[in-house]
Amino acid sequence: MASTAQAPVGTLATAFAHTARLLGVDPALAEEQAREILKAVPGHPEGEMLLGAALRLRGDARAALAVLGPLAQAQPRYAAAHYELGLTLAALGRGAEAIQALRHALGLRPDLINAWRALGDALTLAGDEKGADEAYARHIQASVKDPQLMEAAVALLDNKLAVAEHTLRDYLKGAPTDVAALRMLAEVGSRLGRYEDAANLLARSLELAPSFIAARHNYATVLHRLNRIPEALDQIDTLLKTDPNNPGYRILRASALVRIGNYDEAIEVYEAVLETFGGQPKAWMSYGHALKTVGRQADAIAAYEKSVTMQPSLGEAYWSLANLKTFRFSDAQLAAMEQALTDEGLEKEDRFHLHFALGKAYEDVGAYEQSFAHYEKGNASRRDLIDYDADDNSAHVARSRALFDKGFFAARAGQGSDAPDPIFIVGLPRAGSTLVEQILSSHSMVEGTMELPDIITMAKRLGGKKKRNESSVYPEVLGDLSADDLKALGEEYLERTRIQRKLGRPFFIDKMPNNFAHTGFIHLILPNAKIIDARRHPLGCCFSAFKQHFARGQNFTYAQEDVARYYRDYVALMAHFDAVLPGRVHRVIYENMVADTEAEIRRLLDYCGLPFEEGVLRYYENDRAVRTASSEQVRKPIFTDAVEHWRHFEPWIGPMKDTLGPILETYPEVPDMTGNGGIHCTE
C-alpha cells in the first residue's frame, strides 16, 4: 500500500474497492488499509469514510465519530459519509442526531437501500412507528427492481393496500418463491391486521432464505403481536446472534419478556440498553412501565420524568404518571403540559394523552369543570382515530343471546376439556376486577397472571373475518363444532397460557374483562373453569372508563353514549347467561365488596371451591406484578372514596345517564332485558 501515493487513479479506485470489501469480512484489516490509503492521499473523503466505517464495525464508535463528524461537516453533499455518521451516532445512542444524519444522506441519495432500513430501526427505537413504517416501505421500494414489484412498493408506500395486495398476489402466481414479494405481501397483511396471514408468509420467506434478516425481524414483530411469545423470542434470539448490540432487537425482546411475565429479566434488558442508548425518551417510558408493574413506583416515576425531560411534548409519559393514580403533578409539571398543548404542530397522540393527564391533574385538586373539559377533549381526539361501531357490539350480543339457549348447552353437556384450572374474571374495565384478582392471587392455590388475549384471539380465528366489511361466523360457528373440537379448543387455551404460569399452583386467573362477550365459548370448551363477573355501579364504572385512556382494546370508552351502551349490552348478555346457565357465573358487586369485604371474600372463595385463608384478607401485602391501571391502588387496603367519585362530574354526564336508562335505575338488580316485564336479580 505504500506505493499508493504514486499510483494512478485506477490503482486508487482499486484500493478503495478492496478496502470496502474488507469491511464486511475483516474490519481490522479494512482499518489498516484505510490508514495506508490516507498516508498516500491525506484527507481523501472516501478514505476518511472507509476509516470511520472500519472503526465503527470494530466497535470503536467514538473513534469513528472523531473521523466522520468533521468529514460530514466538511462534505455536506457526501451521502455515504452522512450515512456512516448516522450509523455511528446510532451506535453511540444519540438517536435524534442519527435520524437527522440518515435523513440528510437519503435526501442526497434516496437509492441508499440500507440507509432506509437504518432509518427505520432508529425511528423504531425512538418510538415513531409511523415514520418507521414509511422508512421500511422505502427500503422495500429501493430493494426491488422488477417493474411489477416496484408498482406494488409504490402502492405500499402510499398506503394503497388493496392495490399493493392485488399486484403482489398476481406477481406471486408466476414467482411463488420470490422472498421479497412474500415479505411485501406480509407487510400488507400486517397493516390490515391480518397477522396470521403475515406470519405464514414470513415463515415461508425464511424457509426459502434463512439469512433474510429484514424478513426475520418482521416475523419476530408479527409473532409478538399475535402473542406467540416463545416463537417470537426464538426469532429475536436468532437476530441477536447476528447483531448482539442491536437496540431495536433488544427492546423487542424486553417487550416480549414483559408479555410472559418475566419482568425482572425485561428490566435488566431495558437497563442494559439504556446504559448505551440513554437518549431515547420512549425507551425510558417502556422501562417505567415495567418498573410500575413490579411495584417499584419511585423508580417508575423517575423513569417517566426522565422521558418528559428529554421530550417535553411526550404526552404518553405524562399520562403514564397520571395513570399511577396515586401520583400528584407539581405546578411546574401542570404548566409544562398546558404549554405543550399550545404547539399547533403537536402530534395527535401526544395531544390526547396530555388532555387525559391534565384531566387527572385537575381532578386531583378538585377543579372538576376544568378536569372534565380535558377528559372530554382527550376522548374526542381519541375517538377520531379509532374504528368503533356500537351497532356491531349490540349485534354480537343479540346473536349470542339467540344462539345460546338452554337447549344448546344441554345438548353439549360434558363436552370440552374437563380441566378446572382457569378462573376468568370478566366484566368491564375499571369495575374492580383487579381487586378481585389481587384477593384471589393472595390464596396459596391461585396464581394471578394478567389480561390474557387468548380467548379473544381464538374467537377471532373461529370467526374467520379478515376484512372490515366481512361478516364473522362467530358465535354461530360454535354450533358446528364436535365434542372433539371443543375439547381440543379447551386444551389449546391451556397450552397457550401455560407460559404465564410460573408458580406451579393448581389454579390461575385470566383477567381479560372483555371475555364476558365469550362466556358461552368459555363454558363450552372449559365447563369446569370458574367465571366471575366483577360489576360496579353503572356511572362509577362508565365514567371511570371514560376518563381512562387505554393502550388498546377498549375502543368503546371514548364517547359517553358508547361506553354507556356497551355497559347496557354487557348487562343484557350476562343476564341471559344467568337465565340459561343458572349459578354458572358468580357476580361480585364492587360496592358490596367495599362495604363488607370479608363476607364477600368468603362468598368468592366458596364459589371457587377454595378453603379460606387469612392471607386473602391482607391482599394488599401481595407483592405480585400488577399490569393494570389499578396497580398502585390494590397495593393498599380497600378504600371507599372512589365508590361515588363520579358525582363530582354529574353536571356534565347527562348523555351517559340517558343512555344507561333503566340499568341505572335498578342497579344492582337488572331490569328485564327482553321486554317481558319483571327484574332479573344479580344473583
C-alpha positions in Angstrom: 0.0 0.0 0.0 3.0 2.4 0.4 3.1 2.9 -3.4 -0.4 4.3 -3.5 0.9 7.9 -3.4 2.4 7.5 -6.9 -0.3 5.2 -8.1 -2.6 6.2 -11.0 -6.3 6.9 -10.3 -7.3 3.4 -11.4 -5.0 1.9 -8.7 -6.5 4.2 -6.1 -10.0 3.2 -7.1 -8.9 -0.5 -6.8 -7.6 0.2 -3.3 -10.9 1.8 -2.2 -12.9 -1.1 -3.6 -10.6 -3.6 -1.9 -11.0 -1.8 1.4 -14.7 -1.6 1.1 -14.9 -5.4 0.5 -12.8 -5.9 3.7 -15.3 -4.0 5.8 -17.8 -6.9 5.8 -15.2 -9.7 6.5 -12.3 -8.1 8.4 -12.9 -4.6 9.8 -9.5 -4.6 11.4 -7.7 -5.2 8.1 -10.0 -2.6 6.5 -8.9 -0.1 9.0 -5.3 -0.8 8.3 -5.8 -0.5 4.6 -7.8 2.8 5.0 -4.9 4.3 7.1 -2.4 3.3 4.4 -4.5 5.0 1.8 -4.7 8.1 3.9 -1.0 8.2 4.2 -0.7 8.3 0.5 -3.6 10.7 -0.1 -4.2 12.6 3.2 -7.7 13.9 3.8 -9.2 12.0 0.9 -13.0 11.9 1.7 -13.5 8.3 0.6 -10.5 7.2 2.6 -11.9 9.0 5.7 -15.3 7.5 5.2 -13.8 4.0 4.9 -11.7 4.5 8.0 -14.8 5.7 10.0 -16.8 2.7 8.8 -14.0 0.3 9.8 -13.7 1.9 13.3 -17.5 1.6 13.8 -17.5 -2.0 12.7 -14.6 -2.8 15.1 -16.8 -1.5 17.9 -15.0 1.8 18.5 -17.8 4.2 17.7 -16.2 7.2 19.5 -13.1 6.9 17.3 -15.4 6.6 14.3 -17.2 9.8 15.3 -14.0 11.7 15.6 -13.3 10.9 11.9 -16.8 11.0 10.5 -18.1 14.1 12.3 -15.5 16.5 10.7 -15.8 14.7 7.4 -19.6 15.2 7.2 -19.3 18.8 8.2 -16.6 19.4 5.5 -18.5 17.4 2.9 -22.2 18.3 3.3 -23.2 16.6 0.0 -21.2 13.4 0.5 -24.2 11.0 1.2 -22.1 7.9 2.1 -20.3 10.0 4.9 -23.6 11.1 6.3 -24.9 7.6 6.2 -21.9 6.3 8.1 -22.2 9.2 10.5 -25.9 8.2 11.2 -24.9 4.6 11.9 -22.1 5.7 14.2 -24.4 8.1 16.1 -27.0 5.3 16.5 -24.3 3.1 17.9 -23.5 5.8 20.5 -27.1 6.1 21.5 -27.5 9.5 20.0 -30.8 8.7 18.3 -32.1 12.1 17.3 -28.8 13.0 15.7 -28.6 9.6 14.0 -32.1 10.2 12.4 -31.0 13.6 11.2 -27.8 12.3 9.6 -29.6 9.4 7.9 -32.4 11.7 6.6 -29.7 14.0 5.3 -27.9 11.1 3.5 -31.2 9.9 2.0 -32.1 13.4 0.9 -28.9 13.4 -1.2 -29.2 9.8 -2.4 -32.6 8.1 -2.0 -31.1 4.9 -3.5 -29.1 4.2 -0.4 -31.0 1.0 0.3 -29.6 0.1 3.7 -29.9 3.7 4.9 -33.7 3.4 4.7 -33.6 0.3 6.9 -31.2 2.0 9.3 -33.6 5.0 9.5 -36.5 2.6 10.2 -34.5 1.0 13.0 -33.6 4.4 14.5 -37.2 5.6 14.3 -38.5 2.4 15.8 -36.2 2.9 18.8 -37.4 6.4 19.1 -41.0 5.2 19.2 -42.0 6.8 15.9 -43.9 3.8 14.5 -45.5 5.7 11.6 -42.1 7.1 10.5 -40.5 3.7 10.8 -43.2 2.0 8.7 -42.6 4.6 6.0 -38.8 4.1 6.1 -39.2 0.3 5.9 -41.5 0.7 3.0 -39.0 2.9 1.2 -36.3 0.2 2.0 -38.5 -2.3 0.3 -39.1 0.0 -2.7 -35.4 0.6 -3.1 -34.6 -3.1 -2.9 -36.7 -4.3 -5.8 -36.1 -3.8 -9.5 -38.9 -5.7 -11.2 -41.4 -3.2 -12.6 -44.4 -5.1 -11.1 -42.8 -5.2 -7.6 -41.9 -1.5 -7.9 -45.5 -0.8 -8.6 -46.5 -2.7 -5.5 -43.9 -1.0 -3.4 -45.2 2.5 -4.5 -48.7 1.4 -3.6 -47.4 0.2 -0.2 -45.6 3.4 0.4 -48.8 5.4 -0.4 -50.8 3.0 1.9 -52.9 1.9 -1.0 -53.1 -1.6 0.4 -55.7 -3.1 -1.9 -53.7 -2.1 -4.9 -50.5 -3.5 -3.4 -52.2 -6.8 -2.4 -53.7 -7.3 -5.8 -50.4 -6.6 -7.6 -48.4 -8.8 -5.3 -50.7 -11.8 -5.4 -50.8 -11.6 -9.2 -46.9 -11.4 -9.3 -46.6 -14.4 -6.9 -48.7 -16.6 -9.2 -45.7 -16.6 -11.6 -43.0 -16.3 -9.0 -44.2 -18.1 -5.8 -40.7 -18.3 -4.3 -39.8 -14.6 -4.6 -38.9 -13.8 -1.0 -39.0 -10.0 -1.5 -42.6 -10.3 -2.8 -43.6 -12.6 0.1 -42.2 -10.1 2.6 -44.1 -7.2 0.9 -47.4 -9.1 1.0 -46.8 -9.9 4.6 -46.4 -6.2 5.2 -49.7 -5.6 3.6 -51.3 -8.2 5.9 -49.7 -6.6 9.0 -51.1 -3.2 8.1 -54.5 -4.7 7.6 -54.3 -6.5 11.0 -54.2 -10.0 9.3 -51.3 -11.1 11.4 -51.8 -14.9 11.0 -51.5 -14.4 7.2 -48.5 -12.2 7.6 -46.8 -14.8 9.9 -47.4 -17.6 7.4 -45.9 -15.5 4.5 -42.8 -14.6 6.5 -42.3 -18.1 7.7 -42.3 -19.2 4.1 -39.9 -16.4 3.1 -37.5 -17.6 5.8 -37.8 -21.2 4.7 -36.6 -20.0 1.3 -34.0 -17.5 2.6 -32.9 -18.2 6.2 -30.5 -15.3 6.1 -33.2 -12.7 5.1 -32.7 -10.6 8.2 -35.3 -8.0 7.4 -38.0 -10.7 7.0 -36.9 -12.3 10.3 -37.3 -9.0 12.1 -40.7 -8.6 10.6 -41.6 -12.2 11.6 -40.5 -11.6 15.2 -42.6 -8.5 15.4 -45.7 -10.2 13.9 -45.3 -13.2 16.3 -45.1 -10.7 19.2 -48.4 -9.0 18.0 -50.0 -12.5 17.8 -48.9 -13.1 21.4 -47.0 -16.2 20.2 -44.2 -15.1 22.6 -42.0 -18.3 22.8 -41.8 -18.3 19.0 -41.1 -14.5 18.9 -38.3 -14.9 21.4 -36.7 -17.7 19.2 -36.7 -15.3 16.2 -35.3 -12.4 18.3 -32.6 -14.6 19.7 -31.6 -15.6 16.2 -31.5 -11.9 15.2 -29.3 -11.1 18.2 -26.8 -13.7 17.2 -26.2 -11.7 14.0 -26.2 -8.3 15.8 -25.9 -8.7 19.6 -26.0 -5.0 20.3 -28.9 -4.0 18.1 -31.0 -1.9 20.4 -34.2 -2.5 18.4 -33.9 -6.3 18.8 -33.1 -5.9 22.5 -36.1 -3.6 23.2 -38.4 -6.0 21.3 -37.0 -8.9 23.5 -37.7 -6.9 26.6 -41.3 -6.2 25.4 -41.8 -9.9 24.7 -40.5 -10.8 28.2 -43.0 -8.5 29.7 -45.8 -10.2 27.8 -45.0 -13.5 29.6 -44.4 -12.0 33.0 -40.6 -12.2 33.1 -40.4 -8.6 34.4 -37.1 -8.9 36.2 -35.4 -10.1 33.1 -37.1 -7.5 31.0 -36.0 -4.7 33.4 -32.4 -6.0 33.1 -32.6 -5.7 29.3 -34.0 -2.2 29.4 -31.3 -1.1 31.8 -28.6 -2.6 29.6 -30.0 -0.8 26.5 -30.4 2.5 28.3 -26.9 2.4 29.6 -25.7 2.8 26.0 -28.8 4.3 24.3 -29.9 6.5 27.1 -31.1 9.3 24.8 -34.4 7.5 23.9 -37.4 9.0 25.8 -39.8 6.3 24.7 -37.4 3.6 25.8 -37.3 5.2 29.3 -41.1 5.2 29.3 -41.2 1.5 28.5 -38.7 0.9 31.3 -41.0 2.9 33.6 -44.0 0.6 32.6 -42.0 -2.5 33.7 -40.9 -0.8 36.9 -44.5 0.2 37.7 -45.7 -3.4 37.1 -43.4 -4.8 39.8 -44.3 -2.1 42.3 -41.1 0.0 42.0 -43.2 3.2 41.9 -40.4 5.6 42.8 -38.2 4.2 40.1 -41.0 4.2 37.6 -41.7 7.9 38.4 -38.1 8.7 37.9 -38.1 6.9 34.5 -41.2 8.7 33.3 -39.9 12.1 34.5 -36.6 11.5 32.7 -38.5 10.8 29.4 -40.5 14.1 29.6 -37.3 16.0 30.5 -35.9 14.6 27.2 -39.1 15.2 25.2 -41.4 17.8 27.0 -44.2 17.1 24.5 -44.3 13.4 25.1 -47.9 13.1 26.2 -47.9 9.4 26.9 -45.2 9.8 29.6 -47.3 12.4 31.4 -50.3 10.1 31.1 -48.2 7.3 32.5 -47.5 9.4 35.6 -51.2 10.2 35.9 -52.1 6.6 35.4 -50.2 5.6 38.5 -53.4 7.1 40.2 -51.5 7.9 43.4 -49.1 10.4 41.7 -49.7 14.1 42.0 -48.4 16.6 39.5 -46.4 19.7 40.6 -47.5 23.1 39.5 -44.4 23.2 37.1 -45.5 19.9 35.5 -49.0 21.1 35.1 -47.8 24.3 33.4 -45.5 22.3 31.2 -48.4 20.2 30.0 -50.6 23.3 29.3 -47.7 24.8 27.4 -47.2 21.7 25.3 -50.8 21.9 24.2 -50.3 25.4 22.7 -48.0 23.9 20.0 -50.0 23.7 16.8 -47.6 21.1 15.4 -48.1 18.7 18.4 -48.8 15.1 17.3 -52.4 13.9 17.8 -51.3 11.1 20.0 -49.4 13.5 22.3 -52.3 15.8 22.4 -54.9 13.4 23.6 -52.5 11.9 26.1 -51.9 15.4 27.5 -55.6 16.0 27.8 -56.1 12.8 29.8 -53.2 13.6 32.0 -54.5 17.2 32.7 -57.9 15.8 33.4 -56.4 13.7 36.2 -54.2 16.6 37.4 -57.2 19.0 37.7 -59.4 16.3 39.2 -56.8 15.7 42.0 -57.0 19.4 43.0 -60.8 19.5 42.9 -61.1 21.6 39.7 -63.7 19.3 38.3 -65.1 21.5 35.5 -61.5 22.1 34.1 -60.9 18.4 34.6 -64.0 17.3 32.7 -63.1 19.7 29.8 -59.8 18.0 29.4 -61.3 14.5 29.7 -63.9 15.4 27.0 -61.2 16.8 24.6 -59.0 13.8 25.1 -61.8 11.4 24.4 -63.0 13.3 21.3 -59.4 13.4 19.9 -59.0 9.6 20.6 -62.5 8.8 19.1 -61.5 10.4 15.8 -58.6 8.0 15.5 -60.3 4.7 16.1 -62.8 2.5 14.3 -65.6 1.5 16.7 -69.3 0.9 15.8 -71.6 0.4 18.8 -74.1 -1.4 16.5 -71.5 -4.2 15.8 -71.2 -4.9 19.6 -75.0 -4.8 20.1 -75.4 -7.2 17.1 -72.9 -9.6 18.6 -74.8 -9.6 21.9 -78.1 -10.2 20.2 -76.7 -13.1 18.1 -75.2 -14.6 21.2 -78.5 -14.5 23.1 -80.2 -16.1 20.1 -77.7 -18.9 19.9 -77.0 -19.8 23.5 -80.3 -21.1 24.8 -80.8 -23.8 27.4 -81.1 -26.5 24.8 -77.9 -25.5 23.1 -75.9 -26.1 26.3 -77.9 -29.2 27.3 -77.0 -30.8 24.0 -73.3 -30.3 24.7 -73.2 -31.1 28.4 -70.0 -32.8 29.4 -68.0 -31.8 26.4 -64.9 -29.6 26.3 -61.8 -30.0 28.4 -62.5 -31.1 32.0 -59.6 -29.1 33.4 -60.7 -26.8 36.3 -57.5 -24.6 36.2 -58.7 -21.3 34.8 -60.5 -18.6 36.8 -61.9 -16.0 34.4 -62.6 -12.5 35.8 -64.8 -10.7 33.3 -66.9 -7.5 33.1 -65.9 -4.0 32.2 -62.6 -2.3 32.8 -62.5 -0.1 35.9 -65.1 -2.3 37.6 -62.9 -3.7 40.4 -61.6 -6.8 38.6 -58.0 -6.0 39.6 -59.1 -6.0 43.3 -60.8 -9.4 42.8 -57.7 -10.7 41.1 -55.4 -9.4 43.8 -57.6 -11.1 46.5 -57.7 -14.5 44.8 -54.0 -14.4 43.8 -53.2 -14.0 47.5 -54.5 -17.5 48.0 -51.9 -20.3 48.1 -53.7 -22.3 45.4 -54.2 -19.5 42.8 -51.7 -17.7 40.6 -52.5 -14.3 39.1 -51.3 -13.6 35.6 -52.6 -10.7 33.5 -55.3 -9.8 30.9 -54.7 -12.7 28.6 -55.7 -12.2 24.9 -56.0 -15.9 24.1 -59.8 -16.4 24.3 -60.4 -13.3 22.1 -57.7 -14.5 19.6 -59.2 -17.9 19.3 -62.7 -16.5 18.9 -61.5 -14.2 16.1 -59.9 -17.2 14.3 -63.1 -19.2 14.5 -65.0 -16.2 13.2 -62.9 -16.2 10.0 -63.3 -12.5 9.5 -60.4 -11.0 7.6 -61.8 -7.7 6.3 -63.8 -4.9 7.9 -66.7 -5.4 5.6 -66.8 -9.2 6.0 -69.2 -10.9 8.4 -67.9 -13.1 11.2 -69.4 -16.5 11.6 -68.8 -16.4 15.3 -70.5 -17.3 17.6 -72.8 -19.3 15.3 -69.8 -21.5 14.2 -69.7 -22.9 17.7 -72.8 -24.9 16.9 -71.0 -26.8 14.2 -68.1 -28.0 16.4 -67.9 -31.6 17.5 -67.1 -32.8 21.1 -63.6 -33.4 19.9 -63.3 -29.9 18.5 -64.5 -28.4 21.8 -62.1 -30.5 23.9 -59.2 -29.5 21.5 -60.0 -25.8 21.9 -60.0 -26.1 25.7 -56.7 -27.9 25.6 -55.3 -25.3 23.2 -56.3 -22.5 25.6 -54.5 -24.3 28.4 -51.4 -24.8 26.3 -51.4 -21.2 25.0 -51.5 -19.8 28.6 -49.1 -22.3 30.1 -46.1 -19.9 29.7 -47.9 -17.5 32.0 -47.9 -19.9 34.9 -44.7 -19.6 37.0 -45.6 -20.8 40.5 -47.0 -24.3 39.9 -50.3 -23.6 41.6 -53.4 -25.6 40.6 -55.5 -22.6 39.5 -54.6 -19.4 37.5 -56.5 -16.2 36.7 -57.3 -14.8 33.3 -58.4 -11.2 33.9 -59.3 -10.1 30.4 -62.5 -8.1 31.1 -63.8 -8.3 27.5 -64.1 -12.1 27.9 -67.6 -11.6 29.2 -68.6 -11.5 25.5 -67.3 -15.0 25.2 -68.9 -16.6 28.3 -70.7 -19.1 26.1 -67.5 -20.1 24.4 -65.6 -20.4 27.7 -68.4 -22.6 29.1 -68.3 -24.9 26.0 -64.6 -25.5 25.9 -63.8 -25.3 29.7 -67.0 -26.3 31.5 -65.2 -26.6 34.9 -63.5 -23.2 34.7 -64.8 -20.6 37.1 -66.3 -17.4 35.7 -66.5 -14.3 37.9 -68.4 -11.2 36.8 -66.9 -8.1 38.5 -69.6 -5.4 38.4 -69.6 -1.8 39.6 -72.3 1.0 39.7 -73.1 2.0 36.0 -71.9 5.6 36.4 -69.0 4.7 38.6 -67.8 2.2 36.0 -68.6 4.1 32.9 -67.2 7.4 34.0 -64.1 5.8 35.3 -63.6 4.1 31.9 -64.4 7.4 30.1 -61.6 9.2 32.0 -59.1 6.4 31.3 -57.0 6.2 28.2 -56.4 2.5 27.4 -53.4 1.4 25.4 -55.5 -0.9 23.3 -58.7 -3.0 23.1 -61.3 -0.7 24.8 -62.5 1.4 21.9 -66.0 1.8 23.3 -64.8 4.1 26.1 -64.2 7.3 24.1 -67.7 8.7 24.0 -70.3 8.9 26.8 -73.0 7.2 24.7 -70.7 4.4 23.5 -69.5 3.4 27.0 -73.0 3.5 28.4 -74.4 1.4 25.6 -71.6 -1.1 26.0 -72.4 -1.4 29.7 -76.1 -1.9 28.8 -75.2 -4.6 26.3 -72.9 -6.3 28.8 -75.6 -6.4 31.5 -78.1 -7.8 29.0 -75.7 -10.6 27.9 -74.8 -11.6 31.5 -78.5 -11.6 32.5 -79.1 -14.0 29.6 -76.4 -16.4 30.9 -77.8 -16.1 34.4 -81.1 -17.4 32.9 -79.8 -20.2 30.7 -76.9 -21.3 33.0 -78.1 -20.6 36.5 -75.3 -20.2 39.0 -72.6 -20.7 36.4 -71.3 -17.1 36.8 -70.5 -15.7 40.2 -71.1 -11.9 40.5 -69.1 -9.6 42.7 -70.7 -6.2 43.3 -67.9 -3.7 43.9 -69.8 -1.7 46.4 -70.7 -4.8 48.4 -67.0 -5.8 48.4 -66.1 -2.3 49.8 -68.9 -2.4 52.4 -68.4 -5.9 53.8 -65.1 -7.1 52.5 -64.7 -10.3 54.5 -68.2 -11.6 53.8 -67.8 -11.0 50.0 -64.4 -12.7 50.0 -65.8 -15.8 51.8 -68.6 -16.0 49.2 -66.0 -15.7 46.4 -63.8 -18.4 47.8 -66.8 -20.7 48.3 -67.7 -20.3 44.6 -64.2 -21.1 43.6 -64.1 -24.2 45.9 -61.1 -22.7 47.8 -60.6 -23.0 51.6 -60.5 -19.8 53.5 -57.0 -18.4 54.2 -56.3 -15.3 56.3 -53.8 -14.1 53.7 -56.6 -13.2 51.3 -57.8 -10.5 53.7 -54.3 -8.9 53.5 -54.2 -9.0 49.7 -52.6 -5.6 49.7 -49.4 -7.2 51.1 -49.1 -9.3 48.0 -46.1 -8.1 46.0 -47.0 -9.8 42.7 -46.7 -7.8 39.5 -49.9 -6.0 38.5 -50.2 -4.6 35.0 -53.5 -2.6 35.1 -54.3 1.0 35.9 -55.2 -0.1 39.4 -51.7 -1.4 40.1 -50.9 1.0 42.9 -54.4 1.1 44.4 -54.6 -2.6 45.0 -51.4 -2.5 47.0 -53.3 -0.6 49.7 -56.2 -1.6 51.9 -59.6 -1.2 50.3 -60.8 2.3 50.1 -64.3 3.8 49.8 -63.7 7.3 48.4 -63.9 6.1 44.8 -67.3 4.4 45.1 -69.3 7.5 44.1 -66.5 9.7 42.8 -68.5 10.2 39.6 -70.8 12.6 41.4 -68.2 15.3 41.2 -68.8 15.3 37.4 -72.6 14.8 37.5 -73.4 18.1 35.8 -71.6 17.0 32.6 -72.5 13.3 32.2 -76.2 13.6 31.1 -75.6 11.7 27.8 -74.2 8.8 29.8 -77.1 8.7 32.2 -79.7 9.0 29.5 -78.1 6.1 27.5 -77.9 3.8 30.6 -81.7 4.3 31.2 -83.3 1.6 33.4 -79.9 -0.1 34.0 -79.0 2.9 36.1 -82.3 3.0 38.0 -82.4 -0.6 39.1 -78.7 -1.3 39.9 -77.5 -3.7 41.4 -80.6 -5.6 40.2 -81.1 -5.9 36.5 -84.3 -4.8 34.6 -85.9 -7.3 32.3 -83.9 -7.1 29.1 -86.4 -9.0 26.9 -89.3 -6.6 27.2 -91.4 -9.2 29.1 -91.5 -7.2 32.3 -90.0 -8.0 35.7 -86.5 -7.7 37.1 -83.6 -10.2 36.9 -81.7 -10.4 40.2 -77.9 -10.1 40.2 -77.6 -13.5 41.9 
